[in-house]
Amino acid sequence: MKQTNKVIDKKDAFLRAGNDWDSLSLMIDVYFDFSKQKLLLLEDAIKQQNVLEIKNIAHVLKGSLGMLGSIEACQSIVTLEESIKKDGLENIKTLYSNMNRDMKIFDKALKDLLVEKQL
């Protein structure tokens, strides 16, 4: 199982799943459903400029990403959280766009990992 540069720490993800492919596969499936729902809620919170809700959803997403070994997407959320603390919602659209991009890259890495598992 090789490392995918800065996108995912496969070794960490596998360790968090108890070194069990079936558990990791289940965690990934749950993450895909969960993250879709949370991203929709985050988009709504951004439209409503609800700072507290944005912080809460971002924090929950960060935890989910971290459980699966995310590196860059997780860091994008840390950056978003820190920026909100410092500048409020001033840069939220750019930060959300960066986070969303990094999450899509991470999602592809997870899908590739599932394919790798089947080989």
C-alpha positions in Angstrom: 0.0 0.0 0.0 1.8 3.1 -1.2 1.4 6.7 0.0 -0.4 9.1 -2.4 1.7 12.2 -1.9 -0.1 15.0 0.1 -3.7 13.8 -0.6 -4.1 10.8 1.7 -2.1 8.9 4.3 -3.2 5.4 3.4 -1.3 3.8 6.2 -3.0 6.0 8.8 -6.5 5.4 7.3 -5.9 1.6 7.3 -4.6 1.8 10.9 -7.7 3.7 12.0 -9.8 1.0 10.5 -8.1 -1.6 12.7 -6.0 -2.8 9.8 -9.1 -4.3 8.2 -10.1 -3.6 4.6 -13.8 -4.3 5.2 -13.9 -1.8 8.0 -12.0 0.8 5.9 -14.4 0.2 3.0 -17.4 0.7 5.3 -15.8 3.9 6.7 -15.3 5.2 3.2 -18.9 4.5 2.2 -20.2 6.3 5.3 -17.9 9.2 4.6 -19.2 9.6 1.0 -22.8 9.8 2.2 -22.0 12.0 5.2 -19.8 14.4 3.4 -22.4 15.0 0.6 -25.0 16.0 3.2 -22.5 18.2 5.2 -21.4 20.0 2.1 -25.0 20.9 1.2 -25.5 22.2 4.7 -22.3 24.1 4.6 -23.3 25.7 1.3 -26.6 26.8 2.9 -24.8 28.2 6.0 -22.5 30.2 3.7 -25.4 31.6 1.8 -27.1 32.6 5.1 -23.7 33.9 6.4 -24.2 31.8 9.6 -20.8 31.9 11.1 -21.5 29.5 13.9 -23.0 26.9 11.6 -20.1 27.2 9.2 -17.6 26.6 12.0 -19.6 23.6 13.3 -19.9 21.9 9.9 -16.3 22.6 9.0 -15.2 21.1 12.3 -17.2 17.9 11.7 -16.0 17.6 8.2 -12.4 18.0 9.3 -12.9 15.1 11.8 -14.3 12.9 9.1 -11.5 13.7 6.7 -8.9 13.1 9.4 -10.3 9.7 10.2 -9.6 8.6 6.7 -6.1 10.0 6.4 -6.8 13.2 4.5 -3.9 15.6 4.4 -4.6 18.5 2.0 -8.4 18.6 2.3 -8.1 18.5 6.1 -5.6 21.4 5.9 -8.0 23.4 3.7 -10.6 23.2 6.5 -8.0 24.2 9.1 -7.2 27.2 6.9 -11.0 28.0 6.6 -11.5 27.8 10.3 -8.5 30.0 11.1 -9.5 32.6 8.5 -13.1 32.8 10.0 -11.6 33.4 13.5 -9.3 36.1 12.1 -11.3 37.7 9.3 -14.9 36.5 9.6 -16.5 35.6 6.3 -14.4 37.9 4.2 -12.7 35.1 2.2 -15.3 32.4 2.7 -16.1 31.8 -1.0 -12.5 31.3 -2.0 -11.8 29.2 1.1 -14.9 27.1 0.4 -13.8 26.7 -3.2 -10.3 25.5 -2.2 -11.8 23.1 0.4 -14.3 21.7 -2.1 -11.5 21.2 -4.7 -9.3 19.4 -2.2 -12.2 17.2 -1.0 -12.9 16.2 -4.6 -9.3 15.2 -5.0 -9.4 13.3 -1.7 -12.6 11.5 -2.8 -10.9 10.4 -6.0 -8.0 9.1 -3.9 -10.5 7.1 -1.7 -12.1 5.6 -4.8 -8.7 4.7 -6.1 -7.9 3.1 -2.8 -11.1 1.0 -3.0 -10.1 -0.2 -6.5 -6.6 -0.9 -5.2 -8.2 -3.0 -2.5 -9.9 -5.2 -5.1 -6.7 -6.0 -7.0 
